[in-house]
Structure formats: C-alpha cells, structure tokens
C-alpha cells in the first residue's frame, strides 16, 4: 500500500517594495510504504571499507507493484553535527510493516 500526502502547498508573493521579488515555495511530497507482509531478510552483501566524510546506507527491501524489490546500499556524504539514521522496516501496532526512510538526526 502506498499513501502520499502533500505538505506546504506552493504560494506566490508578488512585488515587494517596488522590486519584482517573486517567492515560490515548492510542495513537499511524502510517501509512506506499508506492507502486511514482513520484509525478506536483508541480502548478504560486501560492505566496502569506510570512506572519510561518508556514511554507509545499507541495502534494503521495498515494495513496488506488490513485489519485494532490493535497493542496493550506497555512500551518503556526511553532514557535520548530524548522524545518519538508516532506512529500515518497523512493525507497527496493528502488525503491519512500515518502511522508515533514512534521515539525518542532529547530534
């Protein structure tokens, strides 16, 4: 099941103080991937040696057209003062599974 929601609709501000200042705020789309099936175990893959200035996002399963699809791992450029929380599956209170997208956490 794929649910999407739109946040922050676009808006346009016209002239400001006689200048042609146009501001546009883009829409943000968030997709939530939920499955009633437990994801398959992660694939056994070779993880490369650490790279200075990068963090490793391990590969993971996702759902596309009612099938499990493997997404390969890869390097993500490190952000100062942040830690990477990797993409992973979590079981919810109703027994379904939700894919939690990787994101940066301050600290």
N, C-alpha and C positions, 0 to 999 in steps of 0.2 A: 504494500500500500504506500502510496506517495502522496503526502499532503504538502501543499505550498501555501504560504501566506505572504502578502505584500505588506511591507512596512515602509513608513516615511514616503508618502506619495510625493511626486515631483511638484515643484512650485516655481513660479517665475516672478521675479521682482523687477519692475520697470526702472525708469530713470531715477537717479538719486542725486540731488543737489545740482541738477543741470547737466550731469555727466551721464553718458549712456552706460550705466553699470548694470549688467544683467547677471543675475544669480540663478543658478538652477541646481536643485538638489535631486539627485537620482534616486530612484526606487531601489530598495534592497529586497531581494527575494531569498527566502529561507525555505529549504526543502527538508522535510523530515522523512526518513526512510524507516518504516516499521515492518516487521515480519512476524507472523505467528510461528514460524519455524526457527529453531535455533540455528545460528550460522555454523557452517562446517568448521572443523579445526583449522587453524592457520597452516598455510603451506610451510614446509621446511625449506628455507632459502638461505643462501650465503649472505651474511651481513658484512659489508665492507668495513675496513679499518676506519676508525673515527677520522673525521676531517675537521681541521681547525676552522672555527667560525660557522659550523653547520651542525644540525641535529638530524638524526635519522627518524623518519616516519616509517614504521614497519608496514608491510603489505597487509591488506585486509579484504574481507569479502563484502560485497554489496549486492543489492537486488536490482535486476533490470529485466523487465518483461517476465516476471515470475520465475526467474532463474538466478542462481548464485553466480556472480562474476568476480574474479580475483582482480584486485587493484595492486599493482607492484609497489613496493616501498621506494623511497627516494629521499634525497637530501633536501633539507629546508634551511635556508640561511638564518642563522641565529639572530635574534633581536636582543640588544643589550637590555639587561634588567628584566628579562622575561624567560619563562620556561615553557617548553612545548608540551602540551597535553595531547597525546596522540589519538588519532581516530580509533574508535573501538566500539564494540557492541555491549549494551547493558540490557539486562532483563528488567522489565517494568513490573509493577504491582499486579497487573492483570495477566502476567505470564507471557506477554508478547516481548519481542526484542526490538530495541531501537538503536540505530546507528548514531553514535555521538561523533560529530565531526571534530577533527583536530583543531586546536586553537591555542593562542598564546595566553599565558597566565602571568600576571605581574608578580615578581618576587624571584 
